[in-house]
Amino acid sequence: MVRVGTDGRDTTTHPSDRSSREWCEEAVTRLNAGRPESALEAAKNAADREPGAEWPYRLISLAHERLGRDADALPAAERAVELSRGSWPARLRLAAVLRRVPGRWQEAVEHAVLAGKFAPEQPGPAVMLGDLALLRGEHLRAARSYRAALALDPDDPQARVNLGLALLRWDPPRAHHDPAWPVGPRETGRARRALEVWSRQVRLLLAVATAAVAACALLLGWGAQARLGGFAVLALLVPLTVRQARRVAVWSYAKAMLRRDPWLGGSVVSAALAVPAFAAWLLLGAVPALPRAFDPVWAGLAGYVVLSWPALAGVRALAETWRGRPLPALAETLPARAAERSARRNAGVLLWIVLGRTWSVLVTLVAGALVVEPRAVVAAVAVPYPLVRAYLRARGHGDRALAVASALVVLGAVACAAGGLLGQAWRAGLGALLAAAAVFAGRALLAWWRGGPGPWRSSMLMCDLPMGAEPSVPLDSDVRQTFSYARSIVLSYGDALGPRVAGAVATVTSAGELRLIAETEAWQAIEDDPRVAVFAADPLQRRFWVEVRGVAQADSDVLWVTPKQVLVGEFPGRHQRR
């Protein structure tokens, strides 16, 4: 960066002449520009110039995190906390890293709680606590934390977007994995993949075998041979099961995985039940003279083996459509669209979910009216109202397929209502609803073909902005001089009875923290509420006073105060009497 003075001479600052704080500012600029490698170099330069400062180490950790190096980000974040235990950004940075380290989830929660205790006026700690809860599927707790953050900063985009996910009861991509487990997501991911592949192979193999056996027995008269083939299929399941079971290295977590991911559990249980159902179906078919009372049982077993897979998929699609509260989630997400890209994607998916709910209600209402009372379908005209209102609020989403499908649903509702009153337009209404379903299927197929986000909730993204880059509060030379030469220093803290003061002796460390020796009665109150203020007056400049507001942490017989705000001023004197 070249700087030119007013006289035209080059006043460029040579990199070797930059201070640690200037290098930190440069690192933040490079991070914001999407250059983490360059930002890492700048942050290391800052740490080299001032090894006792914690801000450079936070930026080193953040740069490593941006580069996907969590193992390298952790030591730097821990070093920042060691250097400044009362720094809320350092605690927040460490919590952000620890949440991705297996077995250290509880530590991440503790550091986030401490950050909130150190800086209750900041929304960041509440957002972090909400993220930690959301990643574990604790939606109510996450919503409370995000609302607390928004009470402090209504424009916080991360709290807005993730609150919408909490209201929708969204699950992260690794829904089977509890981030608090000491085992890593890769191990549980391999186990989940093995269980999923096993259940898919078993259900598909048995469904095809059932259809083949039935066709050979009923159409070709090869009943005995077909049943032998069916038993051969059962024997084939043994090596298939053993092969997939060997890939599950964390059997102790399998039960908890199935409980956390109910759709994975339903798939595995459905496949496990399909095996005895298929065997019972073959045995019943082998009985030469079976009473007719067993016909429903025989047909039901075959139907379960063949139809359990599509039935489970249909139940899942319906449950995913009706899970959560998409309209309040959309209301929270829309204000963040301008600042966060994930908000724009999530808003589009939320509109598809509202559309799916509207479509399913219309189809149910029309089908019931056709069976019971056709004129009751006039109520269909009011069903699309939430969809229309949500669509108008979210104008500019850019999804043409969504616009076409929404128009078809509204047209279908109006046409069906007209058909109930006039006895006409039924076909047009039903055709519009079927066309809306076709548009959705086409949009989903296109997303699958391109590998892009589709119109389903699994395409929604959690907003995860970098945390812990806030600058530290420096103590300039005048403030350091004041504490170095002050004859009396006062520590102000609060306890159950209100504000209290105590005398103290203070020094300033090279890292810019205050080192206090204070009365013992202040220590217990500071453990409960670490926010303190330290006052001092400069005896050399008699009118000059300093107030440092910060966070106090006890270490042996010394209190370390991390500055959060520095106030300076002058006492009234003769020069101010006029």
N, C-alpha and C positions, 0 to 999 in steps of 0.2 A: 504494500500500500504506500503510495507516494503522496506526501503532503507538501504543499508549496506555501511559503510565507507571503506576507503582504509585500515584501520587497522583491519578490520573484525568486528568492533562493530556495533550494531544495531543503526541506526540513524533515526528510524521511527518517523515521525511527528504525535504526538497525535492529534486526531480530535479537541480537545479543544484548541490546540495551533495554529490551522490554522487561517490565516487572512481571511477577507471577500473576498478579491480577489481570494485567493486560493480556497475557497468554490465555488465561481462563476465558476472558471475554471473546478472544479470537476463537477458542475452541467451541464456545456456544454458537457463535456465528456460523462456523463450519458445520456443526451438527444441524442447525436449522436449515442449512443449504443442502443437506443430504450428503455430506462428505465425512463419514465417520472415521475413515482411515486418517485423513488429514487432521480431523479434530483430535484423534488419539495422540498424534504427534505433538499438537499444541498443548494438550493437557499434560503430557509427560514433561514438556519444557517448563510448564508452570510448576510442576512438582519438584523438578530439579532446582529451580530457583528458590523455592520456599518449602522445604520438606515437611515443615510442621503445620502447613495449611491443609485443611480438609477439603476445600472446594476442588482443587485439582484432582484429588482421588475420586471424588464423586463423578467428575467429568470423564475420568479414565474408565470408571465402571460403566458409565452410560454409553461411551463409545464402543466398548467391548460388547455390550448388550445389543447395540444397533448392528454389530457385525455378526451376531449370533454366537458369540463366545461367552456363554454363561459361566463356564469354569474360570475364565480369566476375569470376568466382571466381579466375581465374589470377593477375591482378596482385596481389591481396591475399595469396594464398598465397606468391608470390615475395617480396613485401615482408616477410612474417613470417620467411622464411628469411634475408633480408638482415639483419634486425634481430637475429636469434639463430641463427647458423649451427650451433650445437651443440644446438639444441632438437629432440629426436626427434619430438614431436608436429607441429612445423612441417614437418619433412621428410616425415612421413607425410601431412600435409594436401596438400602440393605433389604428392606422388606420386599421390594420389587424383584430383587435377585433371588432371595431365599424361597420365594413361592415356587420357583422352578427347580429347586434342589430337593430331591427325594429325601424324606425324613425330617425336613427342617421347616415344615409348614407352620407349626405352632410358633416357632421363633419369628417367622414373618408376621404373624398376627400380633405377637407381643411388641415387635418394633413399630408396627403401624399404630397400636394403641398408645405407645409412648410418644410417637410423633403427634398424635391428637392431643395428648396431655401437655406436650410442650407448646403446641400452637393451636389452641382450640378455635382461633379466629381464621385458620386456613382451611380451605375445602379439601386439600390434597389427602390428608390422613383419612377422612371419612370416605373419599372415593376409593382409596386403597382397601379399606375394610370392606366396602361394598364389592369390589372386584374379588377379594378373597372369598367372600360368601357366595358370590355368583358362580365362581369356578367350582364350588362344591355342590351346587344345586340348592343352596339355601336362599330361596328367592325372597321370602318375607324379610329376612335379616338384611339382604342386599338392598331391597327397596328402602328400608329405613335408613340405611347409611347414605344412600344416594340422595334421599330427600333432605337429610341433615346437611350434606354438602351443598345442595342447591339453595338451602336457606342462607348459607354464607355467600354463595356466588350463583345467582340464578342463570348465568350465562356459561357455566362450566360445561363444555361439550361432552366430556367423558361421562360425567354424571348423568347428563340428559340421555345419551345414547344407551348407556348400560341400564339406566332405570327402565327404559322401554323394554329391554330384554328381560329384566326381572319381572315386569308386569305381564309379559307374554309367557313367563315360565319357560324361558329358553334354556336349552342344555348345551354345553360346549361340545365341540366335535368328539372329545374323548369322554363321553358321558359314562362309560363303564369304569373309568379310573377316578379314584379319590386322590386328589393331589396331596392329601395329608399322609398317604401311605409311605412307608420307607422304601418301597419298591418303585422303580422308575416307570414312566408311561410306556417305554419301549417294550419292557417285559410283559406288562399287561396287554399292550397292543398286539403283541404276537399271540398271546393266549386268546384274546378276543377273536382275532383273525382265524385261528385254528377252530374254535368253537363255531364260528359263523360258517366257515367252509364245510365243516362236518354236518351241521344241520341242513345246509343247502343241498349237499350231495345226497344225504339220506332221504330227504323229502322228495327230491326230484327222481332219484332212482326208484323209490318205492311207488311213486305216482305213475311213472312210465311202466313199471312192472305190473301194477294193478290193471292198467288199461290193456296191456298186452295179454295178460292171463285171461281177462274177461273176454277179449276179442277172440282168442284161440278157443276158449271153451264154448262160447255161445255161437260163433260164426262158423268155426271149422270143426267143432266136435272133438277137439284135442284136449279135453279136460284134464286127464291124468298127466299128460306130458307138460301141459301148461303149469300145473301145480308143482311138478318137480322143478321146473324152471324157476318158479317163485321161491321155493326153498333154496335153490342155488343162489338166488339174489340175496337171501338172508345170510347165507354163508359168506358171500362177498362183502357184507357189511363189517365182518370181523376185522380183516386186515385194514380196511378203510378207517375204522374207528381207532385201531391201535396206532396207525400212522399219524392221525391228527392228535391223539392223546399225548404222543411223545413230544409234540410241539408246545404243549401247555406246560411250561416250566414253573408256573406259580399256582399250583392247584389249591394252595391254602387261601388264595384270594378269589377263586372261581365263584364261590357262592355269593360273596359280596359283589362281585362284578355283575352277576345276573340280577341281583337285587337292585343295583344302582341303574342298570340299563334294562328296563322291563321288556323292551322289544327284543333285545338279545336273549333275555330269559325266556320270553314267549316262543321265540324261534327254536331254542334248544329243547324246551319242554315239548313243543309240538313234534319235533323230530323224534324225541325219545318215545313219545306215545304212539307215533306212527309205526314203530317197529313191532310192538305186541299186537297192535290193531291189524297189521298186515298178516302176521303169523296166525292170529285167530281167524281171519278171513279165509286163509288157505285151509286151515283145519276144518272149518265149517263146510267148505266146498268139497272136502274129501269124504264127508259123511254121505253114504249113498241115499239114504231115505231120511231126509230132514223134515220135520213138521213145518207146515206153512207159517206157524207162529214165529219161526226164526228168520223168515224172509226180511223183515225190517232190520233185524240185527245184522244180518249178512250184508244188506245194502248200505246200512249206516257205517259199518266198518270200512267198506270200500270207499264210500263218500268222504269219510274223514281223511283217509290216506291221500285221496286225490285232491280234495278241496280245502284242506287245512291251510295250505300255503297261500292261495289267493284270498281266502277268508281273513287270515291274519293281516295280509297287506291292506285289505279294505278297511279293517278295523283300525289299523294304524293311521291310514290316511284320514279317516273320520276323526279320530282322537286328536291328531296333530292339528286339524283344522279348528277344533273347538277347545283347544287348550289355551288357557291364559286369557288376557283382556287386550285384544289388539287395538281397540279404539283409544283407550287411555294411553297405551304404549305409543301409538301414532302421534297423539297430542304431545307427548314428551319428546319424541324423536324429531319432529318437524322443525322446531326452533334451532336445532344444531346442524341442519343440512348445509348451511352456507360455510360453516367452519370445519366440518368433518365429513370425509368421503363415505365412511361407513354409515353415517346417518342417512345419506341418500340411498344407499343400497337397502338398508333396513326398512326405510319408509316404503319403497317399492314392494318389498316382500310382505309388509304388513297390509298393504292394499290388496294384494293377491289373497291373503288370508281372509280379509273382510269379504272379498268377492266370493271365496269358497263357501263361507258361512251363508252368505245371502243365497247362493245357488242351491245349497243343500236344503235350506228352509223352503225355498220356492218349490223345489221338486217334491218334498214331503207334503207341502200344503196342497199342491195340485193333485198329487196321487190320492190323498185322502178325500179331497173334494169330489174327484171322479167316482170314488167308491161310495161315499156317503151322501153328499149334497153338493151338486155342481155350483149352485149359486154362492156357496161359502167361499169360493175361490176369489171373490171380489176383494177379500182381504189381502190378496197378493200384491195389490198396487202399493201398499204401504211398506212392504218388506224391503225394497231397495233403498229406503230413505237413509239409513246409516251409511250405506255404500256411497250414495250420491254426495252426502255431506262430507265424508272422508275424502272422496276423490276431488271435490272442489277445494278443500283445504290443502291438498297436496299437489296442486297444479304445477306442471313443469317437471314431472318425474321422467318424461322421455320414453316411456315404455308404450309403444303403439299397440302391442298385443293386449296390454291391460286396458287401454282405452276402448279397443274393439270389443273385448269380452265384457266390460262393464256396460257398454251401450247395448249389447245383445241381452244381458241379464235384465236391464231396465225394460227393454222392448218386450222381452218374454213375459215379465210381470204384468205389464199393461195389457198385452194381448190375451193372456190367460184370464185376467179380470174381466175384459170385454167379452170373452167367450162364456164366462159364467153368467153374465147378465143377458147377453144377446143370443147365446147359443151358437155363436160363430167365433172365428179367430182362434179356436183351440189349437189347430194344427200349426198356425203361425207362432203362437206362444211356445209350444213344445219344441218346435223347430229352432226357435231362437235360443232356448235353453240348451238344446243339444249342440248347437253351433258354438255357444260359449264354452262348453266342455271341450269341444274340438279345438278351439283356439288355445285353451289352456294346455291341452295335450301337445299341440304343435309348438307352443312356447317352451314347454318342458323338454321336448325332443330336441329342439334347436340348441337349448342350453347344454344338454347332455352331449350333443354332437360337437359343439365348439369347446366344451370343457369349461364353460363359464358358469356364473351363478344362476340358479334356476328359481322359479317362483315357489319356493318352499322354505320353511323356517330354518333348515340346516344351512341355507345360504347366507343367513344373517351373520354379521360380524360383531364381535365385542370390541369396543373402542379401548385401545391400550396405548395411551400417549406416554411419552417418557416422563418419569418423575425423578425429582432430586437434582435438577440442574440450577435451582435458584442460587443466586450469589450469596456468599457469606457477608456478614456485616463487619466492615473494617473499623479499626480504631486508629485514627490519624495521630500525627505527632503531638498535637496539642492535647488530645485526650490522654495519650500515654504519659505526657509530662505531668498532667494534673494528678493522675493516680500515683506517679512516682514521687511527687513532692507534697502531696496532700497531708495535712496534719490530722485531719479527722475524716473518716469515711463511714457512711451510714448505710446499712443494709435494710431494705424494706421488704417485707414478706407478709403473707396473710395466713391466718389460722381460723379456727372456728369462731373466735371472738371478734375477728375483723382484722384490719391492717395493723401490723406491728413493725417496730424498728429496733435495730440493735447495732451496736458499734462493731467495727470490723477493721482488719488490716488487709490491704490489697496490694497485689503486684500484677503487672501485665506480662503475660508470656509472649514469646516470640511469635506464636501462632495467632495472637490477638484475642486471647481469653483472659478473664480475670481470675486470679487465684486468691481466695479469701480465707481468712481465719476469723471465725465469728463465734458468738456465744452458743453454747450447746443447746439452749432451749429453741433455737431457730431451726435446728436440724430436723426434728420430727415434723414440724410444719412444712418444711421444704420438701420432705419426702412425699407428703400428701399433695402439695401444690408447688411444683418446682419453679413457678414463675416469680421472679424477684426483680427488684430495682436497686441499683447501687448509686449513691450520691457522693460526690466529692467536689471540693473547691480548690482552685489553684492558688497557693499562697504567693506565687510570684506575680501573677496577674490577679489582684485581689477581687476584681469584679467577675471573674470567669468561673463558671460552675459547669459540671458535667453530670448527666444522669444516663446510666446504662441500664436498659431494660433487657432482661434475658432469661435464660433457663439455668438453674443451679443444679449441679450433680455432686454428690458427696464422694470423696475418694480419700480413705484413711481419715486424717484429721483436717482435711482441706476441702473447701467448696470451690468447684470450678464453675464459672459463670460464662456461658456462651452468649454473646451479644445478639439480640434481635433488633434492637433499635437504640440509637444514640442521640441524645438531646443535649445541646449546649446552649448557654446563654450568659447573661451578665446580671449581677445583683444591681438593684437600684442604687444610684449614687448622685453626687451633686450635679453631674452632667445631665441627669434625667429629671431634675426637679422643675425645670421651667416648662 
